[in-house]
C-alpha cells in the first residue's frame, strides 16, 4: 500500500519509465546533498524542519507532508506552506508575493502568466478557508481537488526548475532572504 496520495487525495498505482526514474535519482542525489544528516541518540526528538538552512529542503519537507495527507484541505495548506518556504521573505502580502514569484520563476508564456497567478491566488483562497476553520461545501469539494492538482503540478515544475539551474539551486539552498529578494527584483516581468 502507498503511503502517499495523489494531489486529489486518492491512491493510485504509478508507473515510471526508465528516463523518469533516472531523472528522479539524479534529483534525489542533488537534494540529499542539501539535507543535513545527523545521527540522533535514541529517545531524543527529531529536529524540526525549520532548523534547516535550505529553503528548498524545507519546502520538500512540506511537499512530503502534503503528499502524505489524505485530507484535501490539509494537503492544500501544506502546499501553500511549501510555496512560502521557497518564495516568501516576510509576512506582508504573502499570497501576492508568492503568486508573483511563482510566475517569475516558472516564466510561462502567452496568457499562462495570468492563469498561473490566478491559480496561485485561488489556492490561497482555499488555504484560508482551511486554516481559519471555515467549512468547504460538498459542492466546492471538486474545485478544491482541482486546485490541489494544479498546485501539485506547479510545485513539481518549481522544484524541477530549481534543481535544473545551478544558480537557482544555490539561491534556494540557503536561507538568504536578501539574495532571494534581489533575485526576484531583478527579474523582468514575463511577457504576455
N, C-alpha and C positions, 0 to 999 in steps of 0.2 A: 504494500500500500504506500502511496505517496504521502509525504509529509507537507508537501506544498500544494497550493491551489492555483488555478488559473486566475487571471485578473477578474473574471466574472464570478469567482468563488465556487468553482466546480473543480472536480478532479478528473483529469483525462490522462490517457496514456500518450506520451510524446515520443516520436521517433526522430532521431537526428541523423543527418548524413555525415559522411567522413569529414568533409570540409567544415561543417558546423562544429563537430567535435574537436578538430584541430584548432579552430579559432577559439573555442571555449577554453581549451587547455592553455593556449597562449595568454588569453585574458586572465585566467586564473593565476598563472605564473606571475604576471605583472601585479595583480592585486596582492598576492602572497608577499611580494617584496615590500608592499606598503603597510601591511598589517603588522602591528607589534606582536611579537611572540614572547611569552613569558611563562615560566613554569610556576604555578601557584601551589603551595603546600595544601594538602588535603584539609578541608574544613574552612579555608579562607574563601570569602565570596569572590565570585568572578568580577573582574574590574568592569565598570560600566563603559559603554561605547564612547561617552563624551570625553574620556581621558585621551583618546587617540587624536593626534595632531592632524592626521589625514582627513580632509573633508570628504574625499571620495570613499575612504574607509568607513566613515560614519554613515554616509549615505547608503553604502552597501549593507551595512548592519540594519538600517531601517527598511531597505528594499526586502531583505530576507524576512523581517518581521511582517511586512505586508504580504509577502508570498505565503507565509506560514498561517496567516489568518484565514479562517473560513467565513468570517463575517465581513460582508462587503463594506460596511461603514467604517470599521476599524482598518480595513485594507486601504481605503481612501485616505484616512487620517495619516497612516504611516507613509503612504506615497507622497503626500504633501510635505511631511517632515523630511523625507529623503531629498526632495527638490530644495527645500530650505537649507539642508545641510550643505548643498553644493552652491546655491545661489544667494542666500541671504547674508548680509553683512551687518545688519542692525534690525531693530524691531519696529521700524517705521514703514508703513505701506508694504508689508511683506508680500502679499499676494500680487500686487502690482509689479514689484521689483522681480519676483520670481518669474512671472509671466514674461516680462520684458527680456530678462536674461536668458530664458529658455529659447526665445525667438532668436536672440543674438547668437547663442551658441549653436543652435541647430541650423540656422540660416536657410529656412525653407524658401523656395522661390515662388514667384507669382502670388496669388491670393492666399497661399498657405500660411504666410506670416500672420495675417489677421485671424485665420482659422485656428492656428496654434495658440495665439494669445487668448482667444475666446474660450478654447478648450481648457486652458490653464485656469482662467477665471471661474469657469463652471466647476472645475474640480474643487477649487477653494470654496465655492458656494456650498457644495455638498459636505466638505470637510467641516465647515462652520456649523452646519445642521447637526452633524455627528458629535463634535466635541462640545457643543453647547447644550446637548441633551434634548434637542428637538426630535420630533418623530418624522420619519420619512414614510409617506403614504405608500401603500402597496401599488398604487397607480404609478408612482415615480421610481419604484424599485428597478425596473428595466432601464430607466435613464441612468441611474446610479451605476448599474453594471456596465453600461456602455461607456460612461465617463471613466470608470476604473480601467476598462480595457484599453481605451486610447491613452490614458495616463501611463499604463504599464508599457505600452509601445514607446511613448515619449521618454520614459525613464530609460528604457533599453537603448534607444537611439542616443540619449545623452551620455550614458556610460560608455557606449562604443565610441562615440565622437571623442571623448576624453582619452580613452585608452589608445586610440589610434593616432594621437598627436602628442609628441614628446613635450611640446610647450604647455599644452593643457594638462597633461599628466603631472608635470612639475608644479603647475599652478594649484591644482586641486589635491596634490599630495601633502600639502602643508596647510597650516591654519593662519594664513596671512590675509586678513580682510582688506588691507590697503592694496595689496597686489591684485586681489580679485576686483576691487572697485576700479582700480586703474585699468585693468584688462577690459572690463565691460564699458568703461567710459570712452576708451579709445576706439571701440568698435563702431564702424559706420552702420547706420540703420539699414536693415535688409531692404532690398528693392522689391516693390510690389509688382 
